[in-house]
């Protein structure tokens, strides 16, 4: 699929990778992308669907027309904040919401994706100390979802393989598959990324047992897959490989 110039320019930001600008001295000015997971108390969604929604929402925001420039070169409303974030160390913080809380955050700038009844919303990045109060009030930890058994992944969509022995919480895993979706989109050609966009950024998230993990990490070594290595700020040791993203054949 041939992308329009605006999409190609937005894709080029992901393809260029991310900056390593040092963190500001004031921790409140560290830049992060909030992700909110809709986890109602009654009849919660499956863990797999929530993580797939989080991955899709993250990359959808990164390629949204509002993070780029319009046809006249005027910056979109989210461009400045987004480019400031991609020029720094990429951070995401996942929170959970239910009921009125979930409805309230729909009014905060971002992109919501629904997968099999599960919903996640990625927000425009900004300083962690300046979060919209509707997002800031939401809980980061304390809620997890049972591991489900989703079956074989669709061979026509990217698969994000989680390093299951790390035992990541659903919030941590959501941030990691969000990283993976960005990295995979950047590793694609603009045409491939546009095709994925036209498919709604459908993807699969699966836990990798030791045998599968050995297979997918071999693909990383061969340059046929991309891996997320965590900075180690929360839950896992610095440098841990948390997710391997594998594109389907032909994409």
C-alpha positions as CSV (number, residue, x, y, z in Angstrom):
1,X,0.0,0.0,0.0
2,X,1.5,3.3,-1.1
3,X,1.3,5.8,1.8
4,X,0.6,9.5,1.4
5,X,3.5,11.9,2.1
6,X,2.1,12.8,5.6
7,X,2.0,9.1,6.7
8,X,5.5,8.6,5.2
9,X,6.8,11.5,7.2
10,X,5.3,10.2,10.5
11,X,6.7,6.7,9.8
12,X,10.1,8.2,9.2
13,X,10.1,9.4,12.8
14,X,9.6,5.8,14.0
15,X,12.2,4.5,11.5
16,X,14.8,7.0,12.8
17,X,14.7,5.4,16.3
18,X,14.6,7.3,19.5
19,X,16.8,9.9,21.2
20,X,19.0,9.5,24.2
21,X,18.6,13.0,25.6
22,X,19.5,12.9,29.3
23,X,16.7,12.9,31.8
24,X,15.9,16.4,33.2
25,X,17.1,17.0,36.7
26,X,13.5,17.5,37.9
27,X,11.9,14.0,37.9
28,X,8.5,15.7,37.3
29,X,9.7,16.8,33.9
30,X,10.5,13.3,32.7
31,X,8.5,12.6,29.5
32,X,6.2,9.5,29.3
33,X,3.3,8.2,27.3
34,X,0.4,7.2,29.6
35,X,-1.6,4.2,28.6
36,X,-4.9,3.4,30.3
37,X,-6.3,-0.1,30.3
38,X,-10.1,-0.5,30.7
39,X,-10.4,-3.3,33.3
40,X,-13.9,-3.3,34.8
41,X,-14.5,-5.1,38.0
42,X,-17.4,-7.2,36.6
43,X,-16.7,-9.4,33.6
44,X,-13.1,-8.1,32.9
45,X,-11.6,-8.7,29.5
46,X,-8.9,-11.3,28.8
47,X,-5.3,-10.4,29.4
48,X,-4.4,-11.2,25.8
49,X,-7.0,-8.9,24.4
50,X,-6.0,-6.0,26.7
51,X,-2.4,-6.3,25.7
52,X,-3.3,-6.5,22.0
53,X,-5.4,-3.3,22.4
54,X,-2.5,-1.6,24.2
55,X,0.0,-2.4,21.4
56,X,-2.4,-1.3,18.7
57,X,-3.3,1.9,20.5
58,X,0.3,2.9,21.0
59,X,1.4,2.5,17.4
60,X,-1.9,4.1,16.2
61,X,-1.1,7.3,18.2
62,X,2.4,7.3,16.9
63,X,1.2,7.3,13.3
64,X,-1.9,9.5,13.9
65,X,-2.2,12.5,11.6
66,X,-2.2,14.8,14.6
67,X,1.5,14.0,15.5
68,X,2.6,15.2,12.1
69,X,2.3,18.3,9.9
70,X,-0.6,19.1,7.6
71,X,-0.3,19.5,3.8
72,X,0.8,23.1,4.3
73,X,3.5,22.1,6.7
74,X,1.7,23.4,9.7
75,X,2.4,21.2,12.8
76,X,-0.5,19.1,14.1
77,X,-1.8,19.7,17.6
78,X,0.2,16.8,19.1
79,X,3.4,17.1,17.1
80,X,5.5,19.2,19.5
81,X,4.8,17.0,22.5
82,X,5.2,13.8,20.5
83,X,8.6,14.8,19.0
84,X,9.9,15.9,22.4
85,X,9.1,12.4,23.7
86,X,10.6,10.5,20.7
87,X,13.7,12.6,21.1
88,X,14.2,11.4,24.7
89,X,14.3,8.0,26.4
90,X,11.0,6.3,25.5
91,X,8.9,5.7,28.6
92,X,5.3,4.5,29.0
93,X,3.3,4.2,32.2
94,X,0.2,2.0,32.1
95,X,-2.8,2.6,34.5
96,X,-6.2,1.0,34.8
97,X,-9.7,2.5,34.8
98,X,-13.2,1.4,35.1
99,X,-16.7,2.9,34.9
100,X,-16.8,6.7,35.1
101,X,-13.0,6.9,35.2
102,X,-12.8,5.2,31.8
103,X,-15.4,7.5,30.3
104,X,-13.7,10.6,31.7
105,X,-10.3,9.8,30.1
106,X,-11.9,9.6,26.7
107,X,-11.9,13.4,26.8
108,X,-8.1,13.5,27.2
109,X,-6.1,13.7,23.9
110,X,-5.3,10.1,22.8
111,X,-6.4,7.1,20.8
112,X,-8.6,4.2,22.0
113,X,-8.5,0.8,20.4
114,X,-10.9,-2.1,21.1
115,X,-9.9,-5.7,20.6
116,X,-12.4,-8.5,21.4
117,X,-14.2,-6.3,23.9
118,X,-11.0,-5.1,25.6
119,X,-10.1,-1.5,25.4
120,X,-6.9,0.5,25.8
121,X,-6.2,4.2,25.3
122,X,-2.8,5.7,24.5
123,X,-2.3,9.4,25.3
124,X,-0.2,12.2,24.0
125,X,3.2,12.0,25.9
126,X,4.1,14.7,28.3
127,X,5.9,15.4,31.6
128,X,4.9,12.9,34.3
129,X,4.4,15.8,36.7
130,X,1.9,17.5,34.4
131,X,-0.5,14.7,33.8
132,X,-4.2,15.6,33.3
133,X,-5.8,14.9,36.7
134,X,-8.3,12.5,35.1
135,X,-5.3,10.3,34.2
136,X,-3.1,11.1,37.2
137,X,-5.8,9.8,39.7
138,X,-5.8,6.4,38.1
139,X,-4.1,3.4,39.8
140,X,-0.8,2.2,38.3
141,X,-0.5,-1.2,40.1
142,X,-2.7,-3.4,42.2
143,X,-4.7,-5.1,39.4
144,X,-3.7,-7.9,37.2
145,X,-5.4,-10.3,34.9
146,X,-5.2,-14.1,34.8
147,X,-3.2,-15.6,32.0
148,X,-5.5,-16.9,29.3
149,X,-4.9,-19.5,26.5
150,X,-5.8,-17.6,23.3
151,X,-4.8,-20.3,20.8
152,X,-2.6,-20.0,17.7
153,X,-2.0,-16.5,16.4
154,X,-3.4,-15.4,13.0
155,X,-0.5,-15.9,10.6
156,X,-1.3,-12.6,8.8
157,X,-0.7,-10.3,11.8
158,X,2.5,-9.4,13.7
159,X,3.1,-11.4,16.9
160,X,4.5,-10.0,20.1
161,X,6.1,-12.8,22.1
162,X,6.4,-12.1,25.8
163,X,9.2,-13.4,27.9
164,X,6.9,-15.3,30.2
165,X,9.4,-16.3,32.9
166,X,9.8,-12.6,33.7
167,X,6.3,-12.6,35.2
168,X,5.4,-9.1,34.1
169,X,2.2,-7.6,35.4
170,X,-0.4,-6.6,32.9
171,X,0.6,-3.0,33.2
172,X,4.2,-3.7,32.6
173,X,3.5,-6.0,29.7
174,X,1.2,-3.4,28.2
175,X,4.0,-0.8,28.2
176,X,6.4,-3.4,26.7
177,X,4.2,-4.5,23.8
178,X,3.6,-0.8,23.1
179,X,7.4,-0.4,22.8
180,X,7.4,-3.4,20.5
181,X,4.7,-2.1,18.3
182,X,6.5,1.2,17.8
183,X,9.8,-0.6,17.0
184,X,8.2,-3.0,14.6
185,X,6.4,-0.3,12.7
186,X,9.7,1.6,12.4
187,X,11.5,-1.5,11.1
188,X,8.9,-1.9,8.4
189,X,9.0,0.0,5.2
190,X,6.5,2.9,5.0
191,X,4.4,0.8,2.6
192,X,4.3,-2.1,5.0
193,X,3.4,0.2,7.9
194,X,0.6,1.8,5.8
195,X,-0.8,-1.7,5.1
196,X,-0.7,-2.5,8.8
197,X,-2.4,0.8,9.5
198,X,-5.2,0.0,7.0
199,X,-5.7,-3.3,8.9
200,X,-6.2,-1.4,12.2
201,X,-2.8,-2.4,13.5
202,X,-4.2,-5.9,14.3
203,X,-1.7,-8.0,16.2
204,X,-1.3,-11.0,18.5
205,X,0.3,-11.1,21.9
206,X,1.4,-14.5,23.1
207,X,3.5,-15.9,26.0
208,X,6.7,-17.6,24.8
209,X,7.7,-20.8,26.5
210,X,11.5,-21.6,26.6
211,X,11.4,-23.4,23.3
212,X,9.5,-20.6,21.5
213,X,11.7,-17.9,23.2
214,X,14.8,-19.6,21.8
215,X,13.3,-19.6,18.3
216,X,12.3,-15.9,18.3
217,X,15.5,-14.7,19.9
218,X,17.3,-16.5,17.1
219,X,15.3,-14.5,14.7
220,X,16.4,-11.3,16.4
221,X,20.0,-12.4,16.1
222,X,19.4,-13.0,12.4
223,X,17.9,-9.6,11.9
224,X,14.5,-11.0,11.2
225,X,12.7,-9.8,14.3
226,X,13.0,-6.9,16.7
227,X,13.4,-7.1,20.5
228,X,12.6,-4.8,23.4
229,X,15.3,-4.5,26.0
230,X,14.0,-2.8,29.2
231,X,15.8,0.0,31.0
232,X,15.0,-1.7,34.3
233,X,13.2,1.1,36.0
234,X,10.4,-1.2,37.2
235,X,9.8,-5.0,37.7
236,X,12.7,-6.4,35.6
237,X,16.5,-6.1,35.6
238,X,18.1,-3.6,33.3
239,X,18.7,-5.0,29.8
240,X,16.1,-7.7,30.1
241,X,14.7,-8.8,26.8
242,X,11.0,-8.5,27.4
243,X,9.3,-8.8,24.0
244,X,10.2,-10.1,20.6
245,X,8.1,-8.7,17.7
246,X,7.8,-10.9,14.6
247,X,6.2,-9.6,11.5
248,X,4.1,-12.0,9.3
249,X,5.7,-13.2,6.1
250,X,5.4,-10.5,3.4
251,X,5.2,-7.6,5.8
